[in-house]
Amino acid sequence: MKNIFPTVMAALVLTSCGNKNAEKKNEKLESPTTTTNAPVETEQPNSDLKPAFAGQTRIAGVQTTTPYEGKILTDKLDRPWGVASLPDGRLLVTEKGGTMRIVTNSGVVSEKITGLPEVNDAGQGGLLGVTVDPNFATNRMVYWTYSEKTKEGNLTAVAKGKLASDEGKMENVVVIFRATPGHKSTLHYGSRILFDKQRNLVFSTGERSDKETRPQAQQLNSANGKILRITTEGKPAAGNPFSNTPNARPEIYSYGHRNVQGLAFHPVTGDLWENEFGPLGGDELNLIQPGKNYGWPVITYGMEYSGDEIGQHIGQKEGLEQPVYYWDPVLSPSGMTFYTGTDVPEWNNNLFIGGLSSSLIARLVIENNKVVGEERLLKEEKQRFRDITQGKDGALYAVTDEGRLYRIGKK
């Protein structure tokens, strides 16, 4: 069967005010025939390592049949990094340089929210992930991660503050956690942050990139290269797997991670899913279990950026967790979310991941904890999709490094 989806996508024009193609905004999008295709990835892999099981990479492609559209709400954001929904449907956005903004569903961008700690936005640093308190409607509390410069080096920190009633500043800001040890590098900070069902904070860090710091991903006395779980006061959460392990950081939930920029809870199972950057190839999607070791840098399906092998050049080792799925070449996965809306039924419980160097949004169909289909959306937009969340209206909202905020939903 001929694949007509690229033709359909070429006809999908994402518009904003002043766009010369704005008149096409209301064109009807034809629904392609439901079909399963060859894998969406056609390029040669960087590594010669073979997957651990069938379907671990390059799964069959799928296509959305429901008419939908992507719409640019604004292109006036300054290097947006994280996006979270407020109870009234507006969106709270972090900007890499150290500011937050609120954006309405019509694309109106607020003034800068002041009162935040200074960030070190060199390299991959800056103001990073953000989440709002489940009780935000009454307590107005916001939690975020950012890169901080200290005497001991740069590190990933977690802070909280109360959004003032006039929405112009954060009040009573407190830094509740610092992922030590610090390091001179300005790379691989992570970091996303979420609330779990127990109202604890779950957040991610990177291993800071350099060869000298990579081993910290395996070390339980370091907070780098980890997923961590703390209370809103910054204390280790009850029930953490290493709370009684000598010389281990009691905040650690899982370890052996490279650079985690995607976290999401499955809407049905409640399981925690994570994505992380590989090096040259080997980007991973993982199902996180407490206390488990996810392997970096001992195992990886990627290569050094130079093309050299990493460590023993192995993708599997007993006692180390396998990714549910991986990409080679890379997706460069960042923020992600599960879809629970009703407008596009075939997306129900699918995972959507923002891609940076790939300049797309990846849609993954997951059944029984396995990826069974992959689709690539909005690639023709040529944007670095940094984060994606579901809004209160059921649509998806995505921010890009280039300053755009998209609404993606039924046409």
DALINGI-V520082 format. One line per field, one symbol per residue. ss: DSSP state (H for helix, E for strand, C for the rest). phi: phi as a letter, one per 30 degrees, with the letter a starting at -180 (. if undefined). burial: 1 if it has 9 or more other C-alpha atoms within 8 Angstrom, else 0. Layout:
ss=???
phi=???
burial=???
This chain:
ss=CCCCHHHHHHHCCCCCCCCCCHHHCCCCCCCCCCCEEEECCCCCCCCCCCCCCCCCCCCEEECCCCCEEEEEEECCCCCEEEEEECCCCCEEEEECCCEEEEECCCCCECCCEECCCCCCCCCCCCEEEEEECCCHHHHCEEEEEEEEEECCEEEEEEEEEEECCCCCEEEEEEEEEEEEEEECCCCCCCCCEEECCCCCEEEECECCCCHHHHHHHHCCCCCCCEEEEECCCCCECCCCCCCCCCCCCCCEEEECCCEEEEEEECCCCCCEEEEECCCECCEEEEEECCCCECCCCCCCCCECCCCCCCCCCCCCCCCCCCCCEEECCCCCEEEEEECCCCCCHHHCCCEEEEECCCCEEEEEEEECCEEEEEEEECHHHCCCEEEEEECCCCCEEEEECCCCEEEEEEC
phi=.ddcdeddddddccbbeiddceddecddcdddddaccdeddcddddccdcddadidahdedbbdcddbbcbddabcdchdbbbbddedjdbcbccedkccbcbddcjdcddddcjdddcccdhcdkdcdbbcdeceecchdbbbcacbcbddkdacbcbbacdeddicacchdbdcabdcddadecbhdiacbbccddicccbbbcciidedceeddccdccccibcbbbddciceddiddcdcceicddddcbbiccaccbbacddcdidccbbbddddiiebcbcdbeidccjdcdbaccbdddjddchdhbcbaejcddddabbadddhdbebadcbdcdbeddeidccbdcdddhaccccccbhibdcabbccidddhccdcabbcdddjdcbbcbedjcbccbaed
burial=000000011001111100000100100010010000101100000110000000111111111000111111111011111111110011111111111111111010100011010011100111111111100100011111111110001111111111110001111010110111111011111111111000111111111110001111110101111111111100011001111000011111111111111111110000011111111111111111001111111011111100000100011100010111111111111111111110010011111111110111111111000111111101100011111111110111111111111111110
